[in-house]
Each structure stands twice: as C-alpha cells, then as structure tokens.
Amino acid sequence: MTPTVLHGTHALRAAFSNWRTEEADVERVVEAVLAGAARADA
C-alpha cells in the first residue's frame, strides 16, 4: 500500500500482484485499514 492523491483527496493505493492473493487477504487488509482509520478518528 502506498499513499496517493486522487482529485485532490488523499488516498491509499493497494497493489495485489501475487497470484496467491485470495479474497480473504483483501478482506484482512480492509479490516486493518478500517481499524487504523477508527483509531485515527478517536
């Protein structure tokens, strides 16, 4: 994951290029990002 800016808004860019990446891996990343965002808002 790397930071980026899209239309003036800060964002994260995720790259999944490993053939072994599964949906569960993506879900784990989403959960981690949401948890981090919740801590940042607290």
Buried (B, 14 or more C-beta within 10 A) or exposed (E): EEEEEEEEEEEEEEEEEEEEEEEEEEEEBEEEEEEEEEEEEE
